[in-house]
Amino acid sequence: MTRAFGARTDPHVPGARGVRPEAVLSNAGLPTDRRLRDDGGMGFHHVALATNDPAATQRFYTEVMGFELVKVVTGPTPGGGGWSRHFFFETGASGDAGMIAFWEIHDDKIGEGFRTDLSRSLGLPVWVNHLAWDAPDLEALAVHRERWREHGITVA
């Protein structure tokens, strides 16, 4: 993990102002094991993304990724234009943390067919906005890779 202190103010980056590169890309001060936090700091709870196909999303994250659907919340959208369903998958992180969630949105103000491809929608290469998963060791990673291949996913 790196701390990005003022990445836009680095004088060695075109268009940036003021901060040394070593301050931008330094691991100094981070605990040896990033997952152990005893300083009362905030952890990661979930990231939420929109989906146009909730059934396919659920199949992928349960069958291919092996995650468990642990929570579903349905209610009106803000502004009263429709309804939404927010569903959460436990990714294997400890407790109620590190989840990935999705929004199924039915709202006349938002409409149907909204874009969910974050990078392309913003004019960026597909590799810019992404999620990265972790495995405890190489053996566990090999098990996941095999499951992904069995589901037709190309894995390096």
Phi and psi restraints in degrees (value plus and minus 20) as a CYANA .aco file:
   2 THR   PHI    -138.3   -98.3
   2 THR   PSI     133.5   173.5
   3 ARG   PHI    -119.3   -79.3
   3 ARG   PSI     107.5   147.5
   4 ALA   PHI    -123.2   -83.2
   4 ALA   PSI      60.4   100.4
   5 PHE   PHI    -102.1   -62.1
   5 PHE   PSI      87.3   127.3
   6 GLY   PHI      39.8    79.8
   6 GLY   PSI      25.0    65.0
   7 ALA   PHI     -75.9   -35.9
   7 ALA   PSI     -49.4    -9.4
   8 ARG   PHI     -98.3   -58.3
   8 ARG   PSI     -26.9    13.1
   9 THR   PHI    -129.2   -89.2
   9 THR   PSI      -4.8    35.2
  10 ASP   PHI     -96.0   -56.0
  10 ASP   PSI     100.8   140.8
  11 PRO   PHI     -87.5   -47.5
  11 PRO   PSI     -35.6     4.4
  12 HIS   PHI    -110.4   -70.4
  12 HIS   PSI     -20.5    19.5
  13 VAL   PHI    -129.4   -89.4
  13 VAL   PSI     106.5   146.5
  14 PRO   PHI     -72.1   -32.1
  14 PRO   PSI     111.8   151.8
  15 GLY   PHI      62.1   102.1
  15 GLY   PSI     -17.3    22.7
  16 ALA   PHI    -123.1   -83.1
  16 ALA   PSI     143.7   183.7
  17 ARG   PHI    -157.5  -117.5
  17 ARG   PSI     106.3   146.3
  18 GLY   PHI      73.3   113.3
  18 GLY   PSI     -46.4    -6.4
  19 VAL   PHI    -127.4   -87.4
  19 VAL   PSI     118.7   158.7
  20 ARG   PHI     -85.4   -45.4
  20 ARG   PSI     126.3   166.3
  21 PRO   PHI     -77.4   -37.4
  21 PRO   PSI     -57.3   -17.3
  22 GLU   PHI     -85.2   -45.2
  22 GLU   PSI     -45.1    -5.1
  23 ALA   PHI     -95.0   -55.0
  23 ALA   PSI     -48.0    -8.0
  24 VAL   PHI     -98.5   -58.5
  24 VAL   PSI     -58.7   -18.7
  25 LEU   PHI    -137.0   -97.0
  25 LEU   PSI      18.4    58.4
  26 SER   PHI    -124.1   -84.1
  26 SER   PSI     118.8   158.8
  27 ASN   PHI    -115.3   -75.3
  27 ASN   PSI     -16.5    23.5
  28 ALA   PHI     -76.7   -36.7
  28 ALA   PSI     113.8   153.8
  29 GLY   PHI      69.5   109.5
  29 GLY   PSI     -26.7    13.3
  30 LEU   PHI    -104.5   -64.5
  30 LEU   PSI     126.6   166.6
  31 PRO   PHI     -84.4   -44.4
  31 PRO   PSI     132.6   172.6
  32 THR   PHI     -78.2   -38.2
  32 THR   PSI     -68.2   -28.2
  33 ASP   PHI    -119.9   -79.9
  33 ASP   PSI      87.5   127.5
  34 ARG   PHI     -78.8   -38.8
  34 ARG   PSI     -44.8    -4.8
  35 ARG   PHI    -102.3   -62.3
  35 ARG   PSI     -35.5     4.5
  36 LEU   PHI    -113.8   -73.8
  36 LEU   PSI      94.8   134.8
  37 ARG   PHI    -142.6  -102.6
  37 ARG   PSI      93.9   133.9
  38 ASP   PHI    -138.0   -98.0
  38 ASP   PSI      -7.2    32.8
  39 ASP   PHI    -117.3   -77.3
  39 ASP   PSI     -12.4    27.6
  40 GLY   PHI      56.4    96.4
  40 GLY   PSI     -10.6    29.4
  41 GLY   PHI     -88.9   -48.9
  41 GLY   PSI     144.9   184.9
  42 MET   PHI    -104.3   -64.3
  42 MET   PSI     119.1   159.1
  43 GLY   PHI    -120.0   -80.0
  43 GLY   PSI     157.7   197.7
  44 PHE   PHI    -107.6   -67.6
  44 PHE   PSI     104.0   144.0
  45 HIS   PHI    -113.0   -73.0
  45 HIS   PSI     -81.9   -41.9
  46 HIS   PHI    -179.5  -139.5
  46 HIS   PSI     142.0   182.0
  47 VAL   PHI    -137.0   -97.0
  47 VAL   PSI     121.4   161.4
  48 ALA   PHI    -141.4  -101.4
  48 ALA   PSI     115.8   155.8
  49 LEU   PHI    -150.9  -110.9
  49 LEU   PSI     134.1   174.1
  50 ALA   PHI    -105.1   -65.1
  50 ALA   PSI     130.8   170.8
  51 THR   PHI    -155.3  -115.3
  51 THR   PSI     124.3   164.3
  52 ASN   PHI    -116.3   -76.3
  52 ASN   PSI     -27.7    12.3
  53 ASP   PHI    -158.7  -118.7
  53 ASP   PSI      60.4   100.4
  54 PRO   PHI     -81.0   -41.0
  54 PRO   PSI     -53.5   -13.5
  55 ALA   PHI     -85.7   -45.7
  55 ALA   PSI     -65.1   -25.1
  56 ALA   PHI     -86.5   -46.5
  56 ALA   PSI     -57.5   -17.5
  57 THR   PHI     -82.2   -42.2
  57 THR   PSI     -65.3   -25.3
  58 GLN   PHI     -84.8   -44.8
  58 GLN   PSI     -63.2   -23.2
  59 ARG   PHI     -79.1   -39.1
  59 ARG   PSI     -65.5   -25.5
  60 PHE   PHI     -82.3   -42.3
  60 PHE   PSI     -69.5   -29.5
  61 TYR   PHI     -95.2   -55.2
  61 TYR   PSI     -43.5    -3.5
  62 THR   PHI    -110.1   -70.1
  62 THR   PSI     -69.9   -29.9
  63 GLU   PHI     -99.3   -59.3
  63 GLU   PSI     -65.4   -25.4
  64 VAL   PHI    -103.7   -63.7
  64 VAL   PSI     -68.7   -28.7
  65 MET   PHI    -104.1   -64.1
  65 MET   PSI     -42.2    -2.2
  66 GLY   PHI      60.1   100.1
  66 GLY   PSI      -1.5    38.5
  67 PHE   PHI    -104.3   -64.3
  67 PHE   PSI     138.8   178.8
  68 GLU   PHI    -125.7   -85.7
  68 GLU   PSI     110.3   150.3
  69 LEU   PHI     -92.1   -52.1
  69 LEU   PSI      97.7   137.7
  70 VAL   PHI    -136.8   -96.8
  70 VAL   PSI     -34.0     6.0
  71 LYS   PHI    -177.8  -137.8
  71 LYS   PSI     119.1   159.1
  72 VAL   PHI    -157.3  -117.3
  72 VAL   PSI     108.2   148.2
  73 VAL   PHI    -145.6  -105.6
  73 VAL   PSI     105.4   145.4
  74 THR   PHI    -139.2   -99.2
  74 THR   PSI     118.4   158.4
  75 GLY   PHI    -193.1  -153.1
  75 GLY   PSI     158.7   198.7
  76 PRO   PHI     -88.9   -48.9
  76 PRO   PSI     130.5   170.5
  77 THR   PHI     -99.2   -59.2
  77 THR   PSI     133.4   173.4
  78 PRO   PHI     -77.2   -37.2
  78 PRO   PSI     115.2   155.2
  79 GLY   PHI      72.7   112.7
  79 GLY   PSI     -28.3    11.7
  80 GLY   PHI      52.1    92.1
  80 GLY   PSI       5.4    45.4
  81 GLY   PHI    -108.8   -68.8
  81 GLY   PSI     -22.4    17.6
  82 GLY   PHI     149.7   189.7
  82 GLY   PSI    -167.9  -127.9
  83 TRP   PHI    -159.5  -119.5
  83 TRP   PSI     143.8   183.8
  84 SER   PHI    -165.1  -125.1
  84 SER   PSI     138.7   178.7
  85 ARG   PHI    -144.8  -104.8
  85 ARG   PSI     109.3   149.3
  86 HIS   PHI    -133.4   -93.4
  86 HIS   PSI      93.8   133.8
  87 PHE   PHI    -141.4  -101.4
  87 PHE   PSI     120.4   160.4
  88 PHE   PHI    -138.3   -98.3
  88 PHE   PSI     117.7   157.7
  89 PHE   PHI    -135.7   -95.7
  89 PHE   PSI     112.8   152.8
  90 GLU   PHI     -99.0   -59.0
  90 GLU   PSI     109.6   149.6
  91 THR   PHI    -117.2   -77.2
  91 THR   PSI     -23.3    16.7
  92 GLY   PHI      90.6   130.6
  92 GLY   PSI     -27.8    12.2
  93 ALA   PHI     -88.8   -48.8
  93 ALA   PSI     141.4   181.4
  94 SER   PHI     -94.1   -54.1
  94 SER   PSI     119.9   159.9
  95 GLY   PHI      45.9    85.9
  95 GLY   PSI    -169.1  -129.1
  96 ASP   PHI    -113.9   -73.9
  96 ASP   PSI      34.1    74.1
  97 ALA   PHI    -160.4  -120.4
  97 ALA   PSI     141.5   181.5
  98 GLY   PHI      48.1    88.1
  98 GLY   PSI      10.7    50.7
  99 MET   PHI    -107.7   -67.7
  99 MET   PSI     139.7   179.7
 100 ILE   PHI    -136.5   -96.5
 100 ILE   PSI     114.9   154.9
 101 ALA   PHI    -147.9  -107.9
 101 ALA   PSI     137.4   177.4
 102 PHE   PHI    -154.1  -114.1
 102 PHE   PSI     128.7   168.7
 103 TRP   PHI    -124.8   -84.8
 103 TRP   PSI     104.7   144.7
 104 GLU   PHI    -120.4   -80.4
 104 GLU   PSI      95.5   135.5
 105 ILE   PHI    -135.6   -95.6
 105 ILE   PSI     108.9   148.9
 106 HIS   PHI    -147.7  -107.7
 106 HIS   PSI      73.8   113.8
 107 ASP   PHI    -167.0  -127.0
 107 ASP   PSI     103.1   143.1
 108 ASP   PHI     -80.0   -40.0
 108 ASP   PSI     -53.1   -13.1
 109 LYS   PHI     -90.4   -50.4
 109 LYS   PSI     -52.7   -12.7
 110 ILE   PHI    -105.6   -65.6
 110 ILE   PSI     -57.8   -17.8
 111 GLY   PHI      64.8   104.8
 111 GLY   PSI    -197.3  -157.3
 112 GLU   PHI    -125.0   -85.0
 112 GLU   PSI     141.2   181.2
 113 GLY   PHI      52.7    92.7
 113 GLY   PSI       1.3    41.3
 114 PHE   PHI     -83.0   -43.0
 114 PHE   PSI     133.2   173.2
 115 ARG   PHI     -97.5   -57.5
 115 ARG   PSI     120.2   160.2
 116 THR   PHI    -142.3  -102.3
 116 THR   PSI     -16.4    23.6
 117 ASP   PHI    -110.4   -70.4
 117 ASP   PSI      69.0   109.0
 118 LEU   PHI     -72.1   -32.1
 118 LEU   PSI     -72.3   -32.3
 119 SER   PHI     -86.0   -46.0
 119 SER   PSI     -71.9   -31.9
 120 ARG   PHI     -81.7   -41.7
 120 ARG   PSI     -58.0   -18.0
 121 SER   PHI     -81.0   -41.0
 121 SER   PSI     -48.6    -8.6
 122 LEU   PHI    -116.6   -76.6
 122 LEU   PSI     -16.5    23.5
 123 GLY   PHI      57.4    97.4
 123 GLY   PSI       3.4    43.4
 124 LEU   PHI    -127.4   -87.4
 124 LEU   PSI     139.5   179.5
 125 PRO   PHI     -82.6   -42.6
 125 PRO   PSI     133.0   173.0
 126 VAL   PHI     -82.1   -42.1
 126 VAL   PSI     -42.8    -2.8
 127 TRP   PHI    -100.3   -60.3
 127 TRP   PSI     -28.7    11.3
 128 VAL   PHI     -90.5   -50.5
 128 VAL   PSI     -81.4   -41.4
 129 ASN   PHI    -110.2   -70.2
 129 ASN   PSI      99.8   139.8
 130 HIS   PHI    -177.5  -137.5
 130 HIS   PSI     147.0   187.0
 131 LEU   PHI    -133.9   -93.9
 131 LEU   PSI     121.9   161.9
 132 ALA   PHI    -143.0  -103.0
 132 ALA   PSI     111.7   151.7
 133 TRP   PHI    -123.3   -83.3
 133 TRP   PSI     137.9   177.9
 134 ASP   PHI    -140.3  -100.3
 134 ASP   PSI     129.6   169.6
 135 ALA   PHI    -147.3  -107.3
 135 ALA   PSI     127.4   167.4
 136 PRO   PHI     -86.3   -46.3
 136 PRO   PSI     -46.7    -6.7
 137 ASP   PHI    -181.2  -141.2
 137 ASP   PSI     154.9   194.9
 138 LEU   PHI     -86.1   -46.1
 138 LEU   PSI     -53.0   -13.0
 139 GLU   PHI     -83.5   -43.5
 139 GLU   PSI     -65.0   -25.0
 140 ALA   PHI     -84.6   -44.6
 140 ALA   PSI     -59.0   -19.0
 141 LEU   PHI     -81.8   -41.8
 141 LEU   PSI     -60.2   -20.2
 142 ALA   PHI     -82.3   -42.3
 142 ALA   PSI     -59.2   -19.2
 143 VAL   PHI     -82.8   -42.8
 143 VAL   PSI     -64.5   -24.5
 144 HIS   PHI     -84.2   -44.2
 144 HIS   PSI     -64.7   -24.7
 145 ARG   PHI     -77.6   -37.6
 145 ARG   PSI     -62.3   -22.3
 146 GLU   PHI     -83.3   -43.3
 146 GLU   PSI     -63.1   -23.1
 147 ARG   PHI     -82.0   -42.0
 147 ARG   PSI     -62.3   -22.3
 148 TRP   PHI     -82.4   -42.4
 148 TRP   PSI     -63.5   -23.5
 149 ARG   PHI     -82.7   -42.7
 149 ARG   PSI     -59.4   -19.4
 150 GLU   PHI     -81.6   -41.6
 150 GLU   PSI     -44.6    -4.6
 151 HIS   PHI    -118.2   -78.2
 151 HIS   PSI      -7.1    32.9
 152 GLY   PHI      62.2   102.2
 152 GLY   PSI      -5.7    34.3
 153 ILE   PHI    -107.3   -67.3
 153 ILE   PSI     111.4   151.4
 154 THR   PHI     -98.7   -58.7
 154 THR   PSI     102.8   142.8
 155 VAL   PHI    -146.7  -106.7
 155 VAL   PSI     111.8   151.8
